[in-house]
Amino acid sequence: MSNLTYTLTELMAVSAAREINDGEVVFAGTGLPMLGAMLAQRTHATNCCIVFEAGAVASQLAHLPMSVGDPRTMRGAAVAAGLSEVFSYILQNGRVDVGFLSGAQIDRYGNINSTSIGADPRHPKVRFSGSGGACDIACLARRTIIISLHEKRRFPEKVDYITSPGWLEGGDSRQRSGLIRGGPCVVVTTKGVMRFREGTRAMYLDSYHPGLTAQAVADDTGFPLDISTAKETPLPSAEELRILRDVVDPERVFLK
């Protein structure tokens, strides 16, 4: 039994980092995606290429940026471009392997709502910020990683509005809709890690975080969640925690 101490944010950052493979192009957003991408680049994926929405390509980060527009994203970058170049020449051209997403609602097929709550989007109960670049990433990256708080209201049977398409209605519905690549591969939450079944594309629980049970995660999910193969989420290693704390975010920008 490990006696390492870690925070939930650190566990989620490590879980996200482990999803990135060496040599991949990673479209990273503010917060946990940055933590995960930087940690991956300093551990098992030293040749991954980090891209930021504001225009930095192939960044070699020395300090964790405050946001995608922070000048620190430009350190060692191969290209210092702009939003239109990143979205057109890199994302739309099929060069992004991994994109990070989040939202207010996520359903069993990984469809994301970050637009509004309520049956009629013209008269919503709550209105959110909308897509930004999330829909582009969901449609054009080769796969996406979703990061979210885990609450029943955030994981409904069906989202109120599809801002960013996942596997749509499951099965081959995404391909039939004309989305020729991509789709969500994993959902990292504050309670566990979910993936999608081959064939049905329905979400299932891959692992539950230490201190919880698979059933506890299912009980806090708004649709029937398959927990039949769930196991405990692997703990961060001492080296991963050291790099995350001392190298990636020593100023505690996001690691509180």
TAJO-V938424 format. One record per run of one state. SS is the DSSP state (H for helix, E for strand, L for the rest). FROM is the first residue (numbers start at 0). LEN is the number of residues. Records with the same first field share a line. If there is no record, write none. Layout:
SS=FROM-LEN  FROM-LEN
This chain:
L=0-7  17-7  28-3  41-7  52-3  57-13  74-4  80-2  91-6  101-3  106-5  113-2  117-3  123-2  127-6  140-2  148-3  154-9  164-8  176-7  189-2  196-6  208-5  219-6  226-4  232-5  248-8
H=7-10  31-10  70-4  82-9  120-3  133-7  151-3  172-4  213-6  237-11
E=24-4  48-4  55-2  78-2  97-4  104-2  111-2  115-2  125-2  142-6  163-1  183-6  191-5  202-6  225-1  230-2
